């Protein structure tokens, strides 16, 4: 909590104490109209303070200052325990910090207070699902039923809730058949997604068929997603699929198409990465990585050090030891804590 917020909080508590004392000592002497005005001003002041607290918490979350957000919203809830927006924010804060038990508690409270709210059911199921992933398989078995129930309830409550249908697709794909996994059920929700959003539907179908070991159908639907949507996500999904199928040449071609259409510098890095990882089209990879470095900005996401590392890999593949060492040294200088860079330098030194 900031010093300003703490001061406001202490001031408000002091005003409440004075107000209660005045009620006890002078209630009979106060003019009812004056009292009404005082109460009205007091309530307005409290309301403004409440709104400010939630807004501050949202700002802290946006800036990834989760501990500050937790402190702000916890303090607010002490005097406003039934504020659903605040409870949801606290659940979100716990989720960002991977405190799944605490997040589950907040979302469960919301589902009790408002059982017909699809988004509360979805968040409750999501927190339970993340909890299941963080514990042993044996313990997870006892949680999966509640996860599925929450997602199914959310889907029932809101026929247009896209996130819930994606969650059900992923759940039915990832679960073994013996505990409820089902490609056909996953495809059912993928079909529902397609009715709501063609792109989401095609991506979901590609995802199901990829996991169900039907690569031709997976490729078909990922390509349809690109045709209809054409976003970075669409190109990334097809690229990942090709890499999973050990088809790096197709992955590179797909990334090149995406880069031409979307003009995203980050795709230069992705092309270079595939070239370096699979030891193919090395000159193309070198050219793309150098283009990435020349045009680099913070919005590209991947730090320059990783491009240096990929260049070092390419020069190592080309048996150009001096150049490889030059680039790996630049990578280590930028991010000295990354162990894989040091390992790569050891490997290059052995050339």
C-alpha positions as CSV (number, residue, x, y, z in Angstrom):
1,X,0.0,0.0,0.0
2,X,1.3,3.5,-0.9
3,X,1.8,6.2,1.8
4,X,-1.1,8.2,0.2
5,X,-3.5,5.2,0.3
6,X,-2.5,4.4,3.9
7,X,-3.1,8.0,4.9
8,X,-6.6,8.0,3.3
9,X,-7.4,4.7,4.9
10,X,-6.4,5.9,8.4
11,X,-8.2,9.2,7.9
12,X,-11.4,7.4,6.9
13,X,-11.2,5.1,10.0
14,X,-10.7,8.2,12.2
15,X,-13.8,9.8,10.7
16,X,-15.9,6.7,11.3
17,X,-14.8,6.7,15.0
18,X,-15.8,10.4,15.4
19,X,-19.1,9.8,13.6
20,X,-20.0,7.0,16.0
21,X,-19.0,9.1,19.0
22,X,-21.2,11.9,17.8
23,X,-24.1,9.6,17.4
24,X,-23.8,8.4,20.9
25,X,-23.3,11.8,22.6
26,X,-25.4,14.2,20.5
27,X,-28.0,12.2,18.5
28,X,-30.9,13.9,20.3
29,X,-29.5,17.4,19.7
30,X,-28.8,17.1,16.0
31,X,-31.1,18.6,13.5
32,X,-32.4,15.7,11.3
33,X,-31.8,17.6,8.1
34,X,-28.2,18.4,9.1
35,X,-27.8,14.8,10.0
36,X,-29.2,13.6,6.7
37,X,-26.8,15.9,4.8
38,X,-23.8,14.6,6.9
39,X,-24.8,11.0,6.2
40,X,-25.1,11.7,2.5
41,X,-21.7,13.3,2.3
42,X,-20.2,10.5,4.3
43,X,-21.6,7.8,2.1
44,X,-20.5,9.7,-1.1
45,X,-17.0,9.9,0.4
46,X,-16.9,6.2,1.1
47,X,-18.2,5.4,-2.3
48,X,-15.5,7.4,-4.0
49,X,-12.9,5.8,-1.8
50,X,-14.3,2.3,-2.8
51,X,-14.1,3.1,-6.5
52,X,-10.6,4.4,-6.1
53,X,-9.4,1.3,-4.3
54,X,-10.7,-1.0,-7.1
55,X,-9.3,1.2,-9.8
56,X,-5.9,1.2,-8.0
57,X,-6.0,-2.6,-7.8
58,X,-6.7,-2.9,-11.5
59,X,-3.8,-0.5,-12.3
60,X,-1.5,-2.6,-10.1
61,X,-2.6,-5.7,-11.9
62,X,-2.0,-4.2,-15.3
63,X,1.5,-3.2,-14.2
64,X,2.1,-6.7,-12.7
65,X,2.4,-5.3,-9.2
66,X,0.4,-8.2,-7.8
67,X,1.4,-7.8,-4.1
68,X,0.3,-4.2,-4.2
69,X,-3.0,-5.1,-5.8
70,X,-3.5,-7.8,-3.2
71,X,-2.9,-5.4,-0.3
72,X,-5.2,-2.7,-1.8
73,X,-8.1,-5.0,-2.5
74,X,-7.8,-7.0,0.7
75,X,-8.0,-3.8,2.7
76,X,-11.1,-2.7,0.7
77,X,-12.8,-6.0,1.3
78,X,-12.5,-5.7,5.1
79,X,-15.2,-3.0,4.9
80,X,-16.9,-4.2,1.7
81,X,-17.0,-8.0,2.1
82,X,-19.8,-8.5,-0.4
83,X,-18.4,-6.5,-3.3
84,X,-18.3,-9.1,-6.1
85,X,-16.0,-7.1,-8.4
86,X,-13.5,-6.8,-5.6
87,X,-13.7,-10.5,-4.8
88,X,-13.2,-11.3,-8.4
89,X,-10.2,-9.0,-8.6
90,X,-8.7,-10.7,-5.5
91,X,-9.1,-14.0,-7.2
92,X,-7.4,-12.7,-10.3
93,X,-4.5,-11.4,-8.2
94,X,-4.1,-14.8,-6.5
95,X,-4.2,-16.5,-9.9
96,X,-1.5,-14.2,-11.3
97,X,0.7,-15.3,-8.4
98,X,-0.2,-19.0,-8.8
99,X,-1.8,-19.1,-5.4
100,X,-4.4,-21.5,-6.7
101,X,-6.0,-22.4,-3.3
102,X,-6.7,-18.7,-2.5
103,X,-7.9,-18.1,-6.1
104,X,-10.3,-21.1,-5.8
105,X,-11.7,-19.7,-2.6
106,X,-12.5,-16.3,-4.0
107,X,-14.1,-17.7,-7.2
108,X,-16.1,-20.3,-5.3
109,X,-17.5,-17.5,-3.1
110,X,-18.6,-15.8,-6.3
111,X,-20.3,-18.9,-7.7
112,X,-22.2,-19.2,-4.4
113,X,-23.2,-15.6,-4.4
114,X,-24.2,-15.6,-8.1
115,X,-24.5,-19.2,-9.3
116,X,-25.8,-18.2,-12.8
117,X,-22.8,-16.1,-13.7
118,X,-21.0,-18.0,-16.5
119,X,-17.7,-16.1,-16.1
120,X,-17.5,-16.9,-12.3
121,X,-18.0,-20.6,-13.1
122,X,-15.4,-20.4,-15.8
123,X,-12.8,-18.8,-13.5
124,X,-13.6,-21.2,-10.7
125,X,-13.1,-24.2,-13.1
126,X,-9.9,-22.6,-14.5
127,X,-8.4,-22.1,-11.0
128,X,-9.3,-25.7,-10.1
129,X,-7.7,-26.9,-13.3
130,X,-4.4,-25.0,-12.6
131,X,-4.5,-26.5,-9.1
132,X,-4.8,-30.0,-10.6
133,X,-1.8,-29.4,-12.8
134,X,0.3,-28.3,-9.8
135,X,-0.3,-31.4,-7.7
136,X,0.4,-35.2,-8.0
137,X,-1.7,-37.1,-10.6
138,X,-3.4,-39.0,-7.8
139,X,-4.6,-35.7,-6.1
140,X,-5.5,-34.3,-9.5
141,X,-7.9,-37.1,-10.1
142,X,-10.0,-35.8,-7.2
143,X,-10.2,-32.3,-8.7
144,X,-10.9,-33.1,-12.4
145,X,-14.6,-33.8,-11.8
146,X,-15.1,-30.3,-10.2
147,X,-13.2,-28.7,-13.1
148,X,-15.4,-30.3,-15.7
149,X,-18.6,-29.5,-13.8
150,X,-17.7,-25.8,-13.5
151,X,-16.8,-25.6,-17.2
152,X,-20.0,-27.4,-18.3
153,X,-22.1,-25.2,-16.1
154,X,-20.5,-22.1,-17.6
155,X,-21.1,-23.4,-21.1
156,X,-24.7,-24.1,-20.2
157,X,-25.3,-20.7,-18.7
158,X,-23.7,-18.8,-21.6
159,X,-24.0,-20.3,-25.1
160,X,-21.7,-17.6,-26.4
161,X,-18.8,-18.0,-23.9
162,X,-15.8,-18.6,-26.1
163,X,-13.2,-19.1,-23.4
164,X,-15.3,-21.8,-21.7
165,X,-15.6,-23.8,-24.9
166,X,-11.8,-23.5,-25.5
167,X,-11.3,-24.8,-21.9
168,X,-13.6,-27.8,-22.6
169,X,-11.8,-28.6,-25.9
170,X,-8.4,-28.6,-24.1
171,X,-9.8,-30.5,-21.1
172,X,-11.3,-33.3,-23.2
173,X,-8.2,-33.5,-25.4
174,X,-5.7,-33.7,-22.5
175,X,-7.6,-36.2,-20.3
176,X,-7.0,-39.9,-20.7
177,X,-10.1,-41.7,-21.9
178,X,-10.4,-43.7,-18.7
179,X,-11.2,-40.5,-16.7
180,X,-13.3,-38.7,-19.3
181,X,-11.1,-37.6,-22.1
182,X,-12.8,-37.7,-25.5
183,X,-11.8,-36.4,-28.9
184,X,-15.5,-36.5,-30.0
185,X,-16.6,-34.4,-27.1
186,X,-13.7,-32.0,-27.8
187,X,-14.8,-31.7,-31.4
188,X,-18.4,-31.0,-30.2
189,X,-17.2,-27.9,-28.4
190,X,-14.9,-27.0,-31.3
191,X,-18.0,-27.1,-33.5
192,X,-19.8,-24.7,-31.1
193,X,-16.8,-22.4,-31.3
194,X,-16.9,-22.4,-35.1
195,X,-20.5,-21.2,-34.9
196,X,-19.4,-18.3,-32.6
197,X,-16.0,-17.6,-34.4
198,X,-14.8,-19.3,-37.5
199,X,-11.2,-18.7,-36.6
200,X,-11.5,-20.1,-33.1
201,X,-13.4,-23.1,-34.4
202,X,-10.8,-23.9,-37.1
203,X,-8.0,-23.5,-34.6
204,X,-9.8,-25.7,-32.1
205,X,-10.4,-28.4,-34.7
206,X,-6.8,-28.3,-35.8
207,X,-5.8,-28.6,-32.1
208,X,-8.0,-31.7,-31.6
209,X,-6.9,-33.4,-34.8
210,X,-3.3,-32.7,-34.0
211,X,-3.6,-34.4,-30.6
212,X,-5.7,-37.2,-32.1
213,X,-2.8,-38.0,-34.5
214,X,-4.7,-37.0,-37.7
215,X,-2.1,-34.6,-39.2
216,X,-3.8,-34.1,-42.5
217,X,-7.0,-32.8,-40.9
218,X,-5.0,-30.7,-38.4
219,X,-3.1,-29.1,-41.2
220,X,-6.3,-28.5,-43.1
221,X,-8.0,-26.6,-40.3
222,X,-4.9,-24.6,-39.3
223,X,-4.6,-23.4,-42.9
224,X,-8.3,-22.5,-42.8
225,X,-7.7,-20.5,-39.7
226,X,-5.0,-18.5,-41.5
227,X,-7.2,-18.0,-44.6
228,X,-10.1,-16.6,-42.5
229,X,-8.2,-14.9,-39.7
230,X,-4.6,-14.5,-40.8
231,X,-3.4,-13.4,-37.3
232,X,0.0,-14.0,-35.8
233,X,-1.6,-16.6,-33.6
234,X,-2.9,-18.5,-36.7
235,X,0.5,-18.6,-38.2
236,X,2.1,-19.6,-34.9
237,X,-0.2,-22.6,-34.5
238,X,0.6,-23.9,-38.0
239,X,4.3,-23.3,-37.5
240,X,4.2,-25.2,-34.2
241,X,2.3,-28.0,-35.9
242,X,4.9,-28.3,-38.6
243,X,7.7,-28.3,-36.1
244,X,5.9,-31.0,-34.2
245,X,5.7,-33.1,-37.4
246,X,9.4,-32.5,-38.0
247,X,8.7,-30.5,-41.1
248,X,11.0,-27.4,-40.6
249,X,10.9,-26.5,-44.3
250,X,7.1,-26.1,-44.2
251,X,7.4,-24.2,-40.9
252,X,9.9,-21.7,-42.5
253,X,7.7,-21.3,-45.6
254,X,4.6,-20.6,-43.4
255,X,6.6,-18.0,-41.4
256,X,7.8,-16.3,-44.5
257,X,4.2,-16.0,-45.8
258,X,3.2,-14.6,-42.4
259,X,6.0,-12.1,-42.4
260,X,5.1,-10.8,-45.9
261,X,1.5,-10.4,-45.0
262,X,1.7,-9.1,-41.5
263,X,5.1,-7.3,-41.6
264,X,6.0,-8.5,-38.1
265,X,9.7,-8.2,-37.3
266,X,9.3,-11.0,-34.7
267,X,8.7,-13.5,-37.5
268,X,12.2,-12.8,-38.7
269,X,13.4,-14.2,-35.4
270,X,11.2,-17.2,-35.6
271,X,12.5,-18.0,-39.1
272,X,16.1,-17.7,-37.9
273,X,15.3,-19.9,-34.9
274,X,13.9,-22.7,-37.0
275,X,16.9,-22.6,-39.3
276,X,19.3,-22.7,-36.3
277,X,17.4,-25.5,-34.5
278,X,17.1,-27.8,-37.5
279,X,20.4,-26.8,-39.3
280,X,18.7,-26.0,-42.5
281,X,18.6,-22.9,-44.9
282,X,21.4,-21.4,-42.7
283,X,22.0,-18.3,-45.0
284,X,18.3,-17.5,-44.9
285,X,18.3,-17.9,-41.1
286,X,21.4,-15.6,-40.8
287,X,19.8,-12.9,-43.0
288,X,16.5,-13.0,-41.0
289,X,18.2,-12.8,-37.6
290,X,20.3,-9.8,-38.7
291,X,17.1,-8.2,-40.1
292,X,15.5,-8.8,-36.7
293,X,18.3,-7.1,-34.9
294,X,18.4,-4.1,-37.2
295,X,14.7,-3.5,-36.7
296,X,14.4,-4.6,-33.1
297,X,12.1,-2.8,-30.7
298,X,10.6,-3.7,-27.3
299,X,7.3,-4.8,-28.9
300,X,9.1,-7.6,-30.7
301,X,9.1,-9.5,-27.4
302,X,12.3,-11.6,-27.7
303,X,15.5,-9.9,-26.4
304,X,18.4,-9.3,-28.7
305,X,20.5,-11.8,-26.8
306,X,18.4,-14.7,-28.1
307,X,19.0,-13.5,-31.7
308,X,22.7,-13.4,-30.9
309,X,22.5,-16.9,-29.6
310,X,20.7,-18.2,-32.7
311,X,23.4,-16.5,-34.9
312,X,26.0,-18.3,-32.9
313,X,24.2,-21.6,-33.5
314,X,24.1,-20.9,-37.2
315,X,27.8,-20.1,-37.4
316,X,28.6,-23.2,-35.4
317,X,26.7,-25.3,-37.9
318,X,28.7,-23.6,-40.6
319,X,32.0,-24.4,-38.7
320,X,32.9,-20.7,-38.5
321,X,34.2,-20.8,-34.9
322,X,35.4,-17.2,-34.6
323,X,32.0,-15.8,-35.8
324,X,30.2,-18.2,-33.5
325,X,32.2,-17.1,-30.5
326,X,31.7,-13.5,-31.3
327,X,27.9,-13.9,-31.3
328,X,27.7,-16.1,-28.3
329,X,29.9,-13.7,-26.3
330,X,27.4,-10.9,-27.2
331,X,24.5,-13.1,-26.0
332,X,26.3,-13.8,-22.6
333,X,27.2,-10.1,-22.2
334,X,23.5,-9.2,-22.5
335,X,22.0,-12.0,-20.4
336,X,24.8,-13.5,-18.3
337,X,22.4,-15.5,-16.2
338,X,21.1,-17.8,-19.1
339,X,22.8,-21.2,-18.7
340,X,22.1,-22.4,-22.2
341,X,24.2,-19.6,-23.6
342,X,27.2,-20.7,-21.5
343,X,26.6,-24.3,-22.6
344,X,26.6,-23.2,-26.2
345,X,29.9,-21.4,-25.8
346,X,31.4,-24.6,-24.4
347,X,30.1,-26.5,-27.4
348,X,31.5,-23.9,-29.9
349,X,34.9,-23.9,-28.1
350,X,35.3,-27.6,-29.0
351,X,35.1,-26.9,-32.7
